[in-house]
Amino acid sequence: MFKVILKDGSALEYSEPTPLYAIAKDISEGFGRTCLAAEVDGKVCEMGTELTTDATVTFLTFADQKGKDVLRHTASHVLAQAVKRLYPQAKLAIGPAIENGFYYDFDCDVSFTPEVLKDIEAEMKKIVKENIPVRRFTKSREDAIKYFEEKGEIYKVELIRDLPEGEEISFYEQGDFTDLCAGPHVSSTGKVKAFALTSVAGAYWRGSEKNKMLQRIYGTAFTDKAELQEYLAQVEEARKRDHNKLGRELELFTTVDVIGQGLPILLPKGARVIQTLQRFVEDEEQRRGYLLTKTPLMAKSDLYKISGHWDHYKDGMFVLGDEEKDKEVFALRPMTCPFQYQVFLNKMRSYRDLPMRLGETSTLFRNEESGEMHGLIRVRQFTISEGHLILRPDQLEDEFRGCLELANYMLDVLGLAEDVSYRFSQWDPNNTEKYIGTAEQWDEAQGIMKKILDNLGINYSIGIDEAAFYGPKLDIQIKNVFGKEDTLITIQIDQLLAEQFGMEYVDSDGGKTRPYIIHRTSLGCYERTLALLIEKYAGAFPTWLAPVQAKILPITDAHADYAYELARELEMKGVRVEVDSRNEKIGYKIRQAQMEKIPYMLVVGEKEVEEGKVAVRSRKDGDKGSMAKAEFISELMQEIEEKRR
């Protein structure tokens, strides 16, 4: 006899080996049909797995993320099987489940156009209808290599050769298709009831631009067609809001091939939004006691060797020169910390000088992989609201709280606070070569940060191996419209770099003491923030942020002088305004302004000229009727001043 302990704590007893699907049906026939996999003592297993000893079992349906992953992993195999049926010459790479679906990478001489995707989808539907059982088996390393060599599957052979010696090598077979895979999978292809192929992209083999570019087909799968249609509708809405599309249509930014990937050009409107954000951040930081610095965009390699970036971050830097040939080698800065430390080191400091809060609008350079770059979200040159707080140990918790309060204030004003999550990023004690410092120092730093976060009541997840090489950090995470998560704001505790740079202050007892350092951003990367704001507001920025806050629309040329006079009056108040004096009908001008997401349209005709008024159309409230100029300007200025959303 053995016991199966279920999620609710109840137990079932069995006297002979019993597969998971039979146990699920013992709970309920209907429940058994919805189960896609099960977690057995913490390991996700297929429903055909037999239990023979006591175990704790949690059954997984499509409502569980792990259940979704199992179904979508099988869908990726259905995709690969369909491609191999239609294009036998295609070579298989990898095909995992991802957060909202799955993908599979192929090396194929046929371009996967939208028309080809339709053919592949049709073949996938046949495979699903055939309801082919999915069977797992294993092979020895030698047999596995031989099997794929005979099939010409060069990528599978490479994957097997890279597996550790002694690793079990498992395969999954569904009819005429067999793939190298660790699993698990659903029991048959018929379980993939609702699916769609969503896009095709290029992807370097193993993510390295040194390797061949493959074709990656993305898709998603559900157990219910209605859920699939709802998801596809959400994706379509996301595409409409995609900053890469909308930002170009609204003339906020562009990219140019001869300049290079990851080096966007901010057009006048986009540059104005970022300027507004920068002024907002710098003014707020000044109110909170920050000292402004301006440091070089590059430095000799000597500086980065002291900080540790040369050893731990060199691959991510743009290096100017060759150490073997040149007397001096420079590098564009990937971060500002080693530069700002020189402000502290400019003279001996007292404990009374601390905390020293240094802030800078920093332009940084990082040599991102070409496959990683995306619009304004991940670029090679970007600007960041960077800051470093140099402080006494007894000031650490209060200053960390101040950094977090500033970040949350910024997010709240921008309307992004509801969209973020918090991650406590820690080192990986099993991968210590990536980090400086001892295990004891890391335990101390992470213990201090945990205490601070818990005292502040932060609801956070833990990210192992996500720390900076010199210390743990709180990452404020956010997702774009397609669900891809990136870090927006970070706050880091650093007990190590002060020693690297010989930073000391005179303590109250006259002795010299190492300071603690907080690395932080108050808003993060301005380009990334702009991208997220475009997507959040679908290009219709709050008035205080809008690149053009009001557009004046004279009905005829006879009203143009009044329009320009009004524009000058608004400009003197700091309002960003344009006049559309084209010889077009007023309805056309209004529609054009609406497409440009202008917050206010001011129509002026004979009546407005005679009475000194404006006919106001609000993007948010519609036609507001005729208003006195002074009244409209007063309301507009108040809205901008209060940074209303």
N, C-alpha and C positions, 0 to 999 in steps of 0.2 A: 504493500500500500504506500502511496505517496500523496502529499497534499499540494493543491494549487491555491495559493493565497491571492485573492482578487483585489482590485483597486480599493473597493469599499471595506476591505478587511475580512470579508467572508471567505470561506474555504470550501473547495470541492475535493473529494477523495477519489483516487483511481487505483485499480489493482493491476493494470497492464499498460504498456506504452500507449499513449494517446496523443494524436496530433492536435495542434492548437485549434484548428477549425472545428474539430469535434467538441472541444471544451467550450468554445464560443457558442455553438449550437445548443449545448446543455444549458447555458444561461438563458438563451432565447433563440428560436429559429430565425426570427427577423434580425436580431442583433448579429447573429452569425453571418448573415448575408452582407451586412454593412462593414464587417471587419476586413481591413486590408493587410494588417500585420499585427504583431504583438511585441511588447517589450518584456523580455524574460530575464529577470534579475539584472535589469538595466541594459540589456542588449536587444536591439531590434531584430526580430526573427520573422521568417515567412510563416504563413498560416499552416503550411504542411509540416513544420518542425514537430517532431515527436518529443513529448516529455516523458521521462522515466523516473525522475526524482523530485523531491520537494522543490518548489519554485514559486517566486512571486511574479505574477503576470498582470500586465496592463494591456488590454486590447486597444488597438489603434484604428480609428475610423478616419474618414476624410476631414472630420472636424479637428483632428490633431495634426499639427505641423509635420510630425514624423510620419503620419499616415499619408499626408499629401505627398511627402518626399518619395515614399515607396511607390505610390501610383505613378508619379511623374517620372521617376527613374525608369519604370517599365515603359512609359510612353516614349521615352528617348530611344529605347530599344526597338519599339514599333517603328519609329521614324527611321532608324538605321536599317531595319529590315526592308522597309519600303524603298529606301534609296538603293540598297543593294539589288533588289528585284528589278528596279527600273534602270539602274546604271551599275552593272556588275563590276565595271572597271574602277569604281570609286573605292578609295581606301579609307578605312575607319580610324578615327583618332580617339577622342573621349566624348562621353555623353552623360553628364551628371544632372541630377535635379538641382534647381536653384530656387531662390525664395518664392518666386511667383510662377514657376514653370520648369522648363528644362531646355537644354540645348544639346546638339551633337555637332562635332567638328568633322569635316570631310575634306579629303584631298581628291578633287574631281575635275576633269577637264571640261565638264559641262557647267555653265554658269547657272546658278540657282536663281533664276528670274521669278517674278511673281507668277508667271504662267507655269513654270516648272514646279513651283511650290503647290499649285493647285493639283497637278498630277500626282505629286508625292502624297498630299492629303487624301486624294481619292484612293491611292494604294493602301494608305494606313487604315482607311475605313474598311477595306476588304480584310485586312489582317485582324482588325478588331472583330469583325463579323464572324471570322473563322473561329474565334474563341480558342486560340491555340494554347495548350498547356505550357507553362514555363517551368523548365526543369533545371536544377542545379547539379553540377558534377565537378570533379577536380581532376587535374593532371599533374604529373611531375613537371619540374622546371624544363627538363630536356624535351619531353613530349609536347609541352605547351609551346615552346619556341619552334619546334619542328612543325607543329600544326599550323601556326600562323605564317611561317616561312613558306610553306607549300601554297598557302592562299595569297601570298604576296602582301600581307598586311604588315608593312614595315613599322608602322607606329606601335602596333600591339607588341611586336617583337622587342622594340626598344623599351617599352614599359615593363615587360617581363624581365628583361636583362637588368633593369634598375631595381627590381624588387630584392629585398634582403634575402640572403641564403636561408633556406629553411621555411620561408613564407609559404603558406598554403595558397595555391593558385587555383582559383575557382572560375568556372564558366557557367553561362546560362544559355540554354537552348530553347528556342521556340520555333518548332517546325523546321524550315529550311535555313534558319538563321541561328548562329552561335556567336557569342561575344565573351571576351574576357571581362569579368566583373566581380566585384566583391559582394554585390547585392546589398540588401535583400530586394525581392520583387513580389508583386502580387501573383496569384496562382495561375492566371491566364490572361491573354490579351483582351478578352471580352470585358474585363473589369474597367478598361479605359473607355468609358462610355461617351465622354464628351471632350473633345480636344480641338485645338486650332494651331496652325503654324503662323507665327506673328511677324517674323522679320528674318533677314539674312545680314550677316556682317562678316568682315574679315577678322581673322584671329590667328596670330602667330602660334605655331606649334610650341607648346609649353610656355607661352607668354613671352618668348624672347624674339626680338626683331632680327636676331641673327639666324633664326630658323625660317622655314617656309611659311608663307601665308596660306592658311586654310580657309574654307568657307564654313561659317558657323550658322546653323539654322536654329532659331529660337522658336519655342512653342510653349503651350500651356495645356493642362489637362484637368478635368473635373469629373466627378461622378454624376453630375446633374447638368443637363443642357441649359437650364435656366440660369444656373450659377455661372456657366461659361459665358452666356450672352451678357450677363451683368458685368462680368470682368472685362469683356471686350469693349463694352461701352465706356468703362472707366479708362481703359487704355486709350481709346479714341479721344476722350476728354483730355487725358494727359498729353497726347500728341499735340492737341491744340494749344496747350499751355507750355509745351517744351520751349525752354528759353533759347535753344539753338535755332528754332524756327521763328518764334515770336520776336526774339531780340533783334534778328536781322530785318524782319518785316517792319518793326517800329524804328529801325535805324538807330539802334543802341550800340551795336558793335558789328564788326565784320572780321573775316580772316582772309589772308592773302598768301597764296602758295609760295611766292618768291620771298616772303618774310619768314615763313616757317610754321610748322604745326605747334600748337600750344602757345602762340604769341599773338593774341587777338589785338585788333585795333579798336579802341573805344571811340566811337563816333561822338560828335558834339553832345547829343542827348544822353548817351550812356556816361560820358565823362562828367556831365553836369550832375547826374544822380550820384556818382561816386564822390564827387567833390562835396556835395551836400552831406553825404554820410560821413566823410572825413571831418568836415567842420563840426558836425554834431558830436563825433567821438572826441576830437581834440578839445573842444570847449567843455565837454562833460568831464574829461580826465583832468583838465586844469582845475575845475571846481572841486575835484576830489584829491587835490594835492600832488598831482603828477608834474614832474619837471620834463620839459620838452628837450629832446636831443635830435641831432642830425649827424649821422655817421656815414663813412664811405661805403660804396657799393661793392668794393672788392678789398682784398688784403693779401699779403704774402702768405705762403703756405705755413710759415712759422706760427702765425696766430692760430690757425686751425689745428696745428699739431699740439699746441698747448691745451686747447679746449677739448681735443679728442675727436673732433669732426673728421680730421684727416684719416684717422684709423677706422672710424666707425661710420662715416657718411660720405667718403670721397666719391663713391660711385654715383651718388646723387648730386654731385657738384659739377659746375662748369669750370674746368681747370684751364688756365691760360699759361701755356709753356710746358716744358719737359724738364723734369728734375735732373735727368741724366745729361742734358745739353745746356740748359740755361742756368745762369748764375742765380737768378731770382725767378720763382714760380708764383704766380698769383692765381686766385680763384674768386669768382663772383660769389657773393655771400648767400648761403641758403637760409641763414637766420642771423639775427642781430645781436644775440647775447654776448659773444666775445668782444664785440665793439662797444656795447654799452657798459661793460665792466670797466673799461678804461676811464669812464667818467668818475666812477667810484675811486679808481686807483690814481686819479689825478693828484690827490693829496691825502695825507693821513686823515682818517675820519674818527670821530668820537661816537660813543653810544648815543649821545644826544642828537647826532645827525640822522639817526635811524628812526623809522624806516625812510629809506630813500627810494622814492617811486619814480622810475624813469619810463617815459613813454615816447614812442616814435612811430610815425607813419612810414613804414619800411618797405622798400621795394626789394624783393627777394628773387632768387633764381634757383630752380631745382630741375635737374636733368631727368624728367619723368620719361618712362618708356612710352613710345609712340602709341601703343595699344591702350594705354591707360588714360590718355587725354580725352577730354569731353567738354566742348564748348568753353564756357567760362568757369566751369566747376573744377576742372583739373587742368592746369596750364603750367608752362615752364617759367614764365615771369609773372609775378603777382605782387599785390600791395597788401600789407597787413597792419592791423592796429596792434603793434607789438609793444610789450612792456616788461620790465624786470624790476622787481621790488627787492631791495637789499635790506635785511632786517636782523634784529636780534631774535634768538630762539623764542623768547617770551612773547614776541609780537606775531608769531607765525599764524596762530589760529585767527586772530582778529583781522590780519591782513588778507588771509585766504578768504575769510568771509566777505571782506570788502571787495575782493576781485570777483567773487561769485555774485554778489549783489549788483555790481556794475554790469556784468555780463547779462544777468537776468533782466535788469532794467533796459538794456539795449534791445534784447529780444522782445520784451513786452511792448516797447514803443514801436518796433517794426512789425508787430503782429505775428512773430515767429515763435513766441514762447510756448504755445500749445502744440507745436510740431516737433519739439526736441525731446531727447532722452539723455541720460547721464551714464557714462561708462568710467569706472575706476580702472585705469590701465596700469597693469603691473608687469614686472619683469618675469622672465621664464627662468627659474633656477636650473633647468636642465639645458639651457642654451646660453651660458654665461659669457661666451666669447663676444656676444653682441653688446655687452654692457661694461661700464667701468665700475669700480668699487667692489667691496666684499659683500658676502651674503649677509653678514651682520649689519652692515650699513644699509643694505636694501630692506632688511627686515625692520630696521628702525624707522626708515623713511616711510615705508608702506604702513607701518603701525601708526605713525603720527597722522598720516593722511586718512586712514580708516577712522581714527578717533574723531578727527575734524569733520569728516563727512557724516558720521553717525550723529555727532553733536548737532550738526546743522539740519539733520532729518532728511538728507538727500536720498531719494530712491534710485539706486544705481545698480547696474550690472557690472560684472567683473570681466575684464579683457586681459587674459594672460598673453604675454609677449607683445603687448601693445604699448609698453612704456617707452619714454625717451631713453637714450642710452645712459643718461646720467641721473634719471629719477622717475618716480611714478607720477601719474597725472590724472586729472579729471577731464575727460573729453566730453564736450557737449555735442551730441550727434544729431544729425538731421537727414531726412531722406528727400531726394528730388521727386518729381512727379511720377517717375517710373519705379520708385521704390528703392533706388540705389542709395545706400547710406554713406555719408562722409562726415568728417569732423568739421564743425563750424568754429567752435571756440575751445580753447584748451587752457587749463590752469595746472602748472607743474610745480612740485616741490623738489628743490635741488640742494643737497648737502655736500656735493662733491666738487663742483666746478670752482668754488671759492678757493679750495685748496690748490687746484690746478693753476690758478692765476695768482696765488699768494695774496688773496684778499683778506685784510684784517682791519679791525677797528679797536680803538682804545676803550676798554670796558670801564665800569664805574670804580673798579678797584685799581685802575692804572695798568692792568695787564692787557695783552693783545689777544683778541678772540676772533675766530672765523665767523663770518655772518652766514645766515641762511639766505637762500635766494628763491623767489617765486618767479617763474616764467609764466607769462599769461598774455592772452589777447582779450580785448574787451568786446570786439565784434568779429574778429577773425579776418579771413581773406575778403577784401572788398569785391573782387571779381566774383567769387563764389556767392557772396551775399547778394550781389546784383542778380545773378542767375536765379537764386532761390526766390527773390522778391518778384522777378518777372513771372515765375511760375505760380507763386502764391496769389498774386493779384491779376494773373492773366494779362499782364502789361498795364493794367489800370492802377498805377501807383497812387497811394494817398497824396493829397494835394501838396503837402509840405515836401514830398520827395519827387513829385512829377517834374520831368525836365522842362515841360511847358505847362504852366499852371492855368493860364487863361489864353484864349485865342479870340481876338476881336474880329468880327465879321461885318464889314460895311456892306449895306445892301447894294449901293451903287458907288461910282467914282465920286459922286457929289458928297458922300459921307466919309471919304477917306481921310480928310484933314482932321475931322473930329476923332476918328479912330486912332490916328497916330498921336494926337494930343493926349488921348486917354492912355495910350500905351506908354508914353513918356511919364505920365503921372504914376502909373503902376510901377514902372521900372525904378522910379525914384524911391518907391517904398520897398524895393528889393524883390518885387514879383517878377517871375519869369513869364514873359508875355510875347506873343506874336500877333501880327496883323495879316489877315488873308485878304489882300486887296485885288485879287485876280478878278478879271471880268467874267465871273461865273454867276449862275443863279444861286440865291441864298440857300436853297435846299441842298444843292450840291456841296456848298461850303460846309454846311452843318454835318452832312453825312461824312465828309472827309475828316472833319475834326473828331467826330465820334469814332471813326476807325483808328485815329491816332491816339485814342483814349485820353483826350484832353479833359481835365476836371471841369472847366467852365468855358462856355461859349458866350460871348457878349455880342449880340446882334445890335447894330446901330443903323437907324434909318432917319427919315425926316423928323419924326416925332421925338426921337431920342436926342437929336441935335438941338431941336428947339427948346426942349425941356431940361437938357443937361442930365439925361438919364441913360440907362442901358437896359436892354431886354436880356435877361439872364436865363441861360439854359444850363442846368447842372447835370453832369454825367450821372450823378447819384439820384437826384431828386426830380429830374426832368425840367419842364418849363416853369420857372419861378416868377415869370412876369416882369414887369417894368420896375426898376429900382433906381433911386437916386445914386449917382456915382459914389458919393461919400459913404452912403449906407452899405453899398456892395463892397467897397474897399475895406471898410471897417470889419465887416463879417469875414471877408477873405483873410485879412491879416490875423484875426483872432483864430481862425481855423489853422492857419500855418503855424502860428505861435504855439498853439496847444498840441501840434503834431497829431491831429485827429486822423483816425483811420476810416 
